[in-house]
């Protein structure tokens, strides 16, 4: 773990670039990496230990902590408006800064608020969950949901800095910790057999630094080549087409407190997209080892209906990502009806 904790990666996007710091204790040393001598809105949610946002605020010259309710329901226009109003009341100007401290919901919401406030102000992401550290904290995708449609209103707005402090994972419930690893399993299947080997035979807790760094390096390389998802970045949707459908029907969201988390849904969504039966068997074994679900019961027609609402489904066609073998993938555009056999719906 030690060789990876203390890693600095740099996202290069044409003339713009930003650093991704993976370092224990980096959250309490944020001032070493960022300019905090301005008004700073620290956005967090009620599920994140309050000391993390306070730790960031204490390093700022003039900070205001904005706490939104925990859960996907906070990615709404109502909560977005509340965040923007608090930023305005705080007197924030074009030279000021938004810092997200929390998981993917906080990062998406705070990043989108930063992208539209005064037509765009600086944004720093400090992910505190495995899922956001491995996946959503980099790449610049910010969004809110519209009704039941996820991430349909948003913007590409790159952070100025991403601070990944693995120490914050110590307060994460075990199921949330494992949930986030699904995105790292995704990265390993698409492009990193060595990372897959850690999930098969390694010590996930001891090697979490390496898992985070390898996953970030993979995503960084893809985003650098395709920032706005015109081509190659679509690979990152592996498992998400079916996964989002399952999440819409069985996900924990709003008032639904029993069900599956995002990473668990993505894990299930990846399995039908793996073409090698031998690899599929190995992946199921990895899921069992980690504690991710290998199967679930759901109304397949309902899941299909949700998938047809997917923003990736256009004019009766949808692009899906398939994995023929470990470390390789291909995009395939199929008629939306072609999703039926993948879900196991009989014609």
DRENDO-1510 file (C-alpha; in Angstrom, 1 decimal, always signed):
<recs>
REC; n; res; u; v; w
REC; 1; UNK; +0.0; +0.0; +0.0 .
REC; 2; UNK; +2.7; +2.4; +1.0 .
REC; 3; UNK; +4.2; +2.8; -2.5 .
REC; 4; UNK; +0.9; +4.0; -3.8 .
REC; 5; UNK; -0.2; +6.2; -0.9 .
REC; 6; UNK; +1.5; +9.4; -1.8 .
REC; 7; UNK; +0.9; +9.2; -5.5 .
REC; 8; UNK; +0.3; +12.3; -7.7 .
REC; 9; UNK; -1.4; +11.8; -11.0 .
REC; 10; UNK; -2.0; +14.6; -13.5 .
REC; 11; UNK; -5.0; +14.8; -15.7 .
REC; 12; UNK; -4.0; +16.5; -19.0 .
REC; 13; UNK; -6.8; +17.9; -21.1 .
REC; 14; UNK; -5.3; +20.0; -23.9 .
REC; 15; UNK; -4.2; +23.3; -22.4 .
REC; 16; UNK; -5.8; +22.4; -19.0 .
REC; 17; UNK; -4.5; +20.1; -16.4 .
REC; 18; UNK; -5.1; +19.2; -12.8 .
REC; 19; UNK; -3.6; +17.1; -10.1 .
REC; 20; UNK; -5.1; +14.0; -8.4 .
REC; 21; UNK; -3.4; +13.5; -5.0 .
REC; 22; UNK; -3.7; +10.1; -3.4 .
REC; 23; UNK; -2.2; +10.5; +0.1 .
REC; 24; UNK; -3.1; +9.6; +3.6 .
REC; 25; UNK; -3.8; +12.8; +5.6 .
REC; 26; UNK; -4.2; +15.0; +2.5 .
REC; 27; UNK; -7.6; +16.3; +3.6 .
REC; 28; UNK; -6.2; +18.0; +6.6 .
REC; 29; UNK; -3.3; +19.3; +4.5 .
REC; 30; UNK; -5.5; +20.6; +1.7 .
REC; 31; UNK; -4.0; +24.1; +2.2 .
REC; 32; UNK; -0.7; +22.8; +0.8 .
REC; 33; UNK; -2.3; +22.0; -2.5 .
REC; 34; UNK; -5.0; +24.6; -3.0 .
REC; 35; UNK; -5.5; +28.4; -2.8 .
REC; 36; UNK; -8.0; +28.8; +0.1 .
REC; 37; UNK; -7.6; +32.6; +0.7 .
REC; 38; UNK; -11.0; +33.3; -0.8 .
REC; 39; UNK; -14.7; +32.6; -0.1 .
REC; 40; UNK; -15.2; +28.8; -0.1 .
REC; 41; UNK; -18.4; +26.9; -0.1 .
REC; 42; UNK; -17.8; +23.4; +1.4 .
REC; 43; UNK; -20.6; +21.2; +0.2 .
REC; 44; UNK; -21.2; +17.9; +2.1 .
REC; 45; UNK; -24.1; +15.7; +3.0 .
REC; 46; UNK; -25.7; +14.5; +6.3 .
REC; 47; UNK; -24.2; +11.0; +5.8 .
REC; 48; UNK; -20.6; +12.2; +5.7 .
REC; 49; UNK; -18.9; +12.5; +9.2 .
REC; 50; UNK; -19.2; +16.3; +9.9 .
REC; 51; UNK; -15.5; +16.5; +10.9 .
REC; 52; UNK; -14.4; +16.1; +7.3 .
REC; 53; UNK; -16.1; +19.2; +6.1 .
REC; 54; UNK; -15.1; +21.1; +9.2 .
REC; 55; UNK; -11.5; +20.0; +8.7 .
REC; 56; UNK; -11.6; +21.6; +5.2 .
REC; 57; UNK; -13.5; +24.7; +6.4 .
REC; 58; UNK; -10.9; +25.3; +9.2 .
REC; 59; UNK; -8.1; +25.7; +6.6 .
REC; 60; UNK; -10.0; +28.4; +4.6 .
REC; 61; UNK; -9.9; +32.1; +5.2 .
REC; 62; UNK; -13.7; +32.4; +4.8 .
REC; 63; UNK; -15.8; +29.3; +4.5 .
REC; 64; UNK; -19.4; +28.3; +4.6 .
REC; 65; UNK; -20.5; +24.7; +5.0 .
REC; 66; UNK; -23.5; +23.6; +3.0 .
REC; 67; UNK; -25.0; +20.3; +4.2 .
REC; 68; UNK; -27.6; +18.5; +2.0 .
REC; 69; UNK; -29.6; +15.4; +2.9 .
REC; 70; UNK; -27.8; +12.1; +2.3 .
REC; 71; UNK; -28.8; +10.1; -0.8 .
REC; 72; UNK; -29.5; +10.2; -4.5 .
REC; 73; UNK; -32.6; +12.3; -3.9 .
REC; 74; UNK; -30.3; +15.3; -3.2 .
REC; 75; UNK; -29.4; +15.3; -6.9 .
REC; 76; UNK; -32.5; +17.4; -7.6 .
REC; 77; UNK; -33.3; +20.9; -8.8 .
REC; 78; UNK; -34.8; +21.7; -5.4 .
REC; 79; UNK; -31.5; +20.9; -3.6 .
REC; 80; UNK; -29.4; +22.5; -6.4 .
REC; 81; UNK; -31.4; +25.7; -6.0 .
REC; 82; UNK; -30.9; +25.6; -2.3 .
REC; 83; UNK; -27.1; +25.2; -2.7 .
REC; 84; UNK; -26.9; +28.1; -5.3 .
REC; 85; UNK; -29.0; +30.3; -3.0 .
REC; 86; UNK; -26.6; +29.7; -0.1 .
REC; 87; UNK; -23.6; +30.4; -2.3 .
REC; 88; UNK; -25.3; +33.7; -3.4 .
REC; 89; UNK; -26.2; +34.7; +0.2 .
REC; 90; UNK; -22.6; +33.9; +1.2 .
REC; 91; UNK; -21.6; +36.6; -1.3 .
REC; 92; UNK; -19.5; +34.3; -3.5 .
REC; 93; UNK; -18.0; +35.9; -6.6 .
REC; 94; UNK; -16.4; +34.6; -9.8 .
REC; 95; UNK; -13.0; +34.2; -8.1 .
REC; 96; UNK; -14.3; +32.0; -5.3 .
REC; 97; UNK; -14.3; +28.2; -4.8 .
REC; 98; UNK; -16.6; +25.2; -4.3 .
REC; 99; UNK; -15.2; +22.2; -2.5 .
REC; 100; UNK; -17.1; +18.9; -2.5 .
REC; 101; UNK; -16.5; +16.7; +0.6 .
REC; 102; UNK; -18.4; +13.4; +0.3 .
REC; 103; UNK; -19.4; +10.7; -2.1 .
REC; 104; UNK; -20.6; +10.8; -5.7 .
REC; 105; UNK; -23.9; +12.5; -5.0 .
REC; 106; UNK; -22.0; +15.5; -3.3 .
REC; 107; UNK; -19.4; +15.6; -6.1 .
REC; 108; UNK; -22.0; +15.6; -8.9 .
REC; 109; UNK; -24.2; +18.2; -7.2 .
REC; 110; UNK; -21.4; +20.6; -6.0 .
REC; 111; UNK; -19.6; +20.3; -9.3 .
REC; 112; UNK; -22.7; +21.1; -11.3 .
REC; 113; UNK; -23.5; +24.1; -8.9 .
REC; 114; UNK; -19.9; +25.3; -9.5 .
REC; 115; UNK; -20.3; +24.9; -13.3 .
REC; 116; UNK; -23.4; +27.1; -13.5 .
REC; 117; UNK; -22.8; +29.7; -10.7 .
REC; 118; UNK; -21.7; +32.9; -12.4 .
REC; 119; UNK; -21.2; +30.7; -15.6 .
REC; 120; UNK; -18.6; +28.7; -13.8 .
REC; 121; UNK; -16.3; +29.0; -10.8 .
REC; 122; UNK; -13.5; +26.9; -9.4 .
REC; 123; UNK; -14.2; +23.5; -8.0 .
REC; 124; UNK; -12.2; +21.0; -5.9 .
REC; 125; UNK; -13.3; +17.4; -5.3 .
REC; 126; UNK; -12.5; +15.6; -2.0 .
REC; 127; UNK; -14.1; +12.2; -2.3 .
REC; 128; UNK; -14.7; +10.3; +0.9 .
REC; 129; UNK; -16.2; +7.0; -0.4 .
REC; 130; UNK; -14.5; +4.1; -2.3 .
REC; 131; UNK; -17.0; +4.6; -5.2 .
REC; 132; UNK; -16.2; +8.3; -5.6 .
REC; 133; UNK; -12.5; +7.9; -5.1 .
REC; 134; UNK; -12.3; +5.2; -7.7 .
REC; 135; UNK; -14.7; +6.6; -10.3 .
REC; 136; UNK; -16.8; +9.7; -10.1 .
REC; 137; UNK; -14.3; +12.2; -8.6 .
REC; 138; UNK; -12.3; +12.6; -11.8 .
REC; 139; UNK; -13.4; +13.2; -15.4 .
REC; 140; UNK; -15.6; +16.3; -14.9 .
REC; 141; UNK; -19.0; +14.8; -15.3 .
REC; 142; UNK; -21.4; +16.7; -13.1 .
REC; 143; UNK; -25.2; +16.4; -13.0 .
REC; 144; UNK; -28.5; +16.2; -11.3 .
REC; 145; UNK; -31.4; +13.9; -11.9 .
REC; 146; UNK; -34.7; +14.9; -13.6 .
REC; 147; UNK; -37.6; +12.9; -12.1 .
REC; 148; UNK; -36.4; +9.3; -12.2 .
REC; 149; UNK; -33.9; +9.8; -15.0 .
REC; 150; UNK; -30.4; +9.9; -13.6 .
REC; 151; UNK; -27.8; +12.5; -14.6 .
REC; 152; UNK; -29.8; +13.9; -17.5 .
REC; 153; UNK; -29.1; +17.6; -16.7 .
REC; 154; UNK; -25.5; +18.4; -16.2 .
REC; 155; UNK; -22.2; +19.7; -17.6 .
REC; 156; UNK; -18.7; +18.7; -18.2 .
REC; 157; UNK; -16.9; +20.8; -15.5 .
REC; 158; UNK; -13.4; +19.7; -14.6 .
REC; 159; UNK; -12.2; +20.1; -11.0 .
REC; 160; UNK; -9.1; +22.2; -10.4 .
REC; 161; UNK; -7.8; +19.5; -8.0 .
REC; 162; UNK; -8.9; +16.1; -6.6 .
REC; 163; UNK; -7.8; +15.1; -3.1 .
REC; 164; UNK; -8.1; +11.4; -2.3 .
REC; 165; UNK; -7.4; +10.7; +1.3 .
REC; 166; UNK; -7.8; +7.0; +2.0 .
REC; 167; UNK; -7.9; +7.7; +5.7 .
REC; 168; UNK; -11.6; +8.8; +5.3 .
REC; 169; UNK; -12.5; +5.3; +4.3 .
REC; 170; UNK; -12.1; +4.2; +7.9 .
REC; 171; UNK; -15.5; +5.6; +8.8 .
REC; 172; UNK; -17.3; +4.1; +5.8 .
REC; 173; UNK; -19.7; +1.2; +6.6 .
REC; 174; UNK; -18.3; -2.1; +5.1 .
REC; 175; UNK; -21.1; -2.5; +2.6 .
REC; 176; UNK; -20.4; +1.0; +1.2 .
REC; 177; UNK; -16.7; +0.2; +1.0 .
REC; 178; UNK; -17.3; -3.0; -1.0 .
REC; 179; UNK; -20.0; -1.2; -3.2 .
REC; 180; UNK; -17.4; +1.2; -4.5 .
REC; 181; UNK; -15.0; -1.7; -5.5 .
REC; 182; UNK; -17.4; -2.7; -8.3 .
REC; 183; UNK; -16.1; +0.2; -10.3 .
REC; 184; UNK; -12.5; -1.0; -9.8 .
REC; 185; UNK; -13.5; -4.5; -10.8 .
REC; 186; UNK; -15.0; -2.8; -14.0 .
REC; 187; UNK; -11.6; -1.1; -14.7 .
REC; 188; UNK; -9.8; -4.4; -14.2 .
REC; 189; UNK; -12.0; -6.3; -16.6 .
REC; 190; UNK; -11.7; -3.6; -19.3 .
REC; 191; UNK; -8.0; -3.0; -19.1 .
REC; 192; UNK; -6.0; -4.2; -16.1 .
REC; 193; UNK; -5.5; -7.9; -15.5 .
REC; 194; UNK; -3.0; -7.2; -12.7 .
REC; 195; UNK; -5.8; -5.3; -10.8 .
REC; 196; UNK; -8.1; -8.2; -11.4 .
REC; 197; UNK; -5.5; -10.5; -9.9 .
REC; 198; UNK; -5.7; -8.5; -6.6 .
REC; 199; UNK; -9.4; -9.1; -6.5 .
REC; 200; UNK; -8.9; -12.8; -7.2 .
REC; 201; UNK; -6.0; -13.5; -4.8 .
REC; 202; UNK; -4.8; -10.3; -3.0 .
REC; 203; UNK; -5.7; -8.5; +0.2 .
REC; 204; UNK; -8.2; -5.9; -0.8 .
REC; 205; UNK; -7.9; -3.9; +2.5 .
REC; 206; UNK; -4.1; -3.9; +2.6 .
REC; 207; UNK; -3.9; -3.0; -1.1 .
REC; 208; UNK; -6.7; -0.4; -1.3 .
REC; 209; UNK; -4.1; +2.3; -2.2 .
REC; 210; UNK; -3.0; +0.3; -5.2 .
REC; 211; UNK; -6.6; -0.5; -6.2 .
REC; 212; UNK; -7.5; +3.3; -6.1 .
REC; 213; UNK; -4.4; +4.3; -8.0 .
REC; 214; UNK; -4.8; +1.7; -10.7 .
REC; 215; UNK; -8.5; +2.5; -11.2 .
REC; 216; UNK; -7.8; +6.3; -11.4 .
REC; 217; UNK; -4.9; +5.7; -13.8 .
REC; 218; UNK; -7.2; +3.7; -16.1 .
REC; 219; UNK; -10.0; +6.3; -16.0 .
REC; 220; UNK; -7.5; +9.2; -16.4 .
REC; 221; UNK; -6.1; +7.7; -19.6 .
REC; 222; UNK; -9.6; +7.3; -21.1 .
REC; 223; UNK; -10.8; +10.8; -20.2 .
REC; 224; UNK; -7.6; +12.3; -21.6 .
REC; 225; UNK; -8.4; +10.8; -24.9 .
REC; 226; UNK; -12.1; +11.4; -24.9 .
REC; 227; UNK; -13.2; +14.1; -22.5 .
REC; 228; UNK; -16.8; +14.5; -23.6 .
REC; 229; UNK; -17.6; +10.9; -24.4 .
REC; 230; UNK; -17.6; +11.0; -28.2 .
REC; 231; UNK; -16.0; +7.5; -28.5 .
REC; 232; UNK; -13.6; +5.7; -26.2 .
REC; 233; UNK; -15.0; +7.1; -23.0 .
REC; 234; UNK; -18.2; +5.0; -23.6 .
REC; 235; UNK; -16.1; +2.0; -22.3 .
REC; 236; UNK; -16.8; +3.4; -18.8 .
REC; 237; UNK; -20.5; +2.6; -19.3 .
REC; 238; UNK; -19.7; -1.1; -19.1 .
REC; 239; UNK; -22.2; -2.6; -16.8 .
REC; 240; UNK; -24.2; +0.6; -16.4 .
REC; 241; UNK; -26.8; +0.1; -19.1 .
REC; 242; UNK; -28.4; -2.9; -17.3 .
REC; 243; UNK; -27.1; -1.6; -13.9 .
REC; 244; UNK; -29.0; +1.7; -14.2 .
REC; 245; UNK; -32.1; -0.3; -15.1 .
REC; 246; UNK; -31.8; -2.5; -12.1 .
REC; 247; UNK; -31.0; +0.5; -9.9 .
REC; 248; UNK; -34.2; +2.3; -11.1 .
REC; 249; UNK; -36.3; -0.7; -10.1 .
REC; 250; UNK; -34.4; -2.1; -7.0 .
REC; 251; UNK; -32.0; +0.7; -6.0 .
REC; 252; UNK; -31.9; +2.4; -2.6 .
REC; 253; UNK; -33.1; +5.9; -3.3 .
REC; 254; UNK; -35.6; +8.4; -2.0 .
REC; 255; UNK; -37.9; +6.7; +0.5 .
REC; 256; UNK; -36.7; +3.2; -0.6 .
REC; 257; UNK; -34.4; +2.2; +2.1 .
REC; 258; UNK; -34.1; -1.5; +1.2 .
REC; 259; UNK; -32.5; -2.7; -2.0 .
REC; 260; UNK; -29.2; -2.4; -3.9 .
REC; 261; UNK; -26.6; +0.3; -4.1 .
REC; 262; UNK; -25.2; +1.7; -7.3 .
REC; 263; UNK; -22.0; -0.4; -7.4 .
REC; 264; UNK; -24.0; -3.5; -6.6 .
REC; 265; UNK; -26.3; -2.8; -9.6 .
REC; 266; UNK; -23.3; -2.1; -11.9 .
REC; 267; UNK; -21.7; -5.4; -10.7 .
REC; 268; UNK; -24.9; -7.3; -11.8 .
REC; 269; UNK; -25.1; -5.3; -15.0 .
REC; 270; UNK; -21.5; -6.3; -16.0 .
REC; 271; UNK; -22.2; -10.1; -15.9 .
REC; 272; UNK; -24.4; -10.4; -19.0 .
REC; 273; UNK; -21.9; -8.3; -21.0 .
REC; 274; UNK; -19.0; -10.7; -20.3 .
REC; 275; UNK; -18.9; -13.0; -23.3 .
REC; 276; UNK; -16.5; -15.6; -22.0 .
REC; 277; UNK; -18.3; -18.1; -19.8 .
REC; 278; UNK; -14.9; -18.9; -18.0 .
REC; 279; UNK; -14.3; -15.3; -17.2 .
REC; 280; UNK; -17.9; -14.8; -16.1 .
REC; 281; UNK; -17.3; -17.7; -13.6 .
REC; 282; UNK; -14.2; -16.0; -12.3 .
REC; 283; UNK; -16.0; -12.7; -11.9 .
REC; 284; UNK; -18.8; -14.4; -9.9 .
REC; 285; UNK; -16.1; -15.9; -7.6 .
REC; 286; UNK; -14.6; -12.4; -7.2 .
REC; 287; UNK; -18.0; -11.0; -6.3 .
REC; 288; UNK; -18.5; -13.7; -3.7 .
REC; 289; UNK; -15.1; -13.1; -2.3 .
REC; 290; UNK; -15.8; -9.3; -2.0 .
REC; 291; UNK; -19.4; -9.6; -0.9 .
REC; 292; UNK; -21.0; -8.2; -4.0 .
REC; 293; UNK; -24.2; -9.8; -5.3 .
REC; 294; UNK; -24.0; -12.4; -8.0 .
REC; 295; UNK; -27.7; -12.4; -8.7 .
REC; 296; UNK; -30.9; -10.8; -7.8 .
REC; 297; UNK; -34.6; -11.2; -8.6 .
REC; 298; UNK; -36.3; -8.3; -10.4 .
REC; 299; UNK; -39.1; -7.6; -12.8 .
REC; 300; UNK; -37.3; -7.9; -16.1 .
REC; 301; UNK; -39.9; -6.0; -18.1 .
REC; 302; UNK; -39.7; -3.1; -15.7 .
REC; 303; UNK; -35.9; -3.0; -15.9 .
REC; 304; UNK; -36.1; -3.1; -19.7 .
REC; 305; UNK; -38.6; -0.2; -19.6 .
REC; 306; UNK; -36.1; +1.8; -17.5 .
REC; 307; UNK; -33.3; +1.0; -19.9 .
REC; 308; UNK; -35.3; +2.3; -22.8 .
REC; 309; UNK; -35.3; +5.7; -21.0 .
REC; 310; UNK; -31.5; +5.6; -20.7 .
REC; 311; UNK; -29.9; +8.7; -22.2 .
REC; 312; UNK; -27.7; +6.3; -24.2 .
REC; 313; UNK; -30.7; +4.9; -26.1 .
REC; 314; UNK; -31.3; +7.0; -29.2 .
REC; 315; UNK; -33.7; +6.4; -32.1 .
REC; 316; UNK; -34.3; +2.8; -31.2 .
REC; 317; UNK; -30.5; +2.0; -30.9 .
REC; 318; UNK; -28.3; +1.7; -27.9 .
REC; 319; UNK; -24.5; +1.3; -27.6 .
REC; 320; UNK; -23.5; -1.4; -25.1 .
REC; 321; UNK; -20.0; -2.4; -24.0 .
REC; 322; UNK; -19.0; -6.0; -24.1 .
REC; 323; UNK; -16.0; -7.8; -22.7 .
REC; 324; UNK; -14.9; -10.8; -24.8 .
REC; 325; UNK; -11.9; -11.6; -22.5 .
REC; 326; UNK; -10.0; -10.2; -19.5 .
REC; 327; UNK; -8.4; -6.8; -20.4 .
REC; 328; UNK; -10.3; -6.1; -23.6 .
REC; 329; UNK; -13.6; -4.6; -24.6 .
REC; 330; UNK; -15.7; -3.5; -27.6 .
REC; 331; UNK; -18.6; -1.2; -28.2 .
REC; 332; UNK; -21.6; -2.7; -30.0 .
REC; 333; UNK; -24.6; -0.7; -31.2 .
REC; 334; UNK; -27.8; -2.8; -31.1 .
REC; 335; UNK; -31.5; -2.3; -31.5 .
REC; 336; UNK; -33.0; -1.7; -28.0 .
REC; 337; UNK; -35.0; -4.9; -28.5 .
REC; 338; UNK; -31.6; -6.7; -28.5 .
REC; 339; UNK; -31.5; -5.9; -24.7 .
REC; 340; UNK; -34.2; -8.6; -24.1 .
REC; 341; UNK; -31.9; -11.7; -24.4 .
REC; 342; UNK; -29.2; -10.0; -22.3 .
REC; 343; UNK; -31.8; -9.6; -19.5 .
REC; 344; UNK; -32.9; -13.2; -20.1 .
REC; 345; UNK; -36.3; -12.2; -21.4 .
REC; 346; UNK; -37.7; -14.9; -23.6 .
REC; 347; UNK; -38.9; -13.7; -27.0 .
</recs>
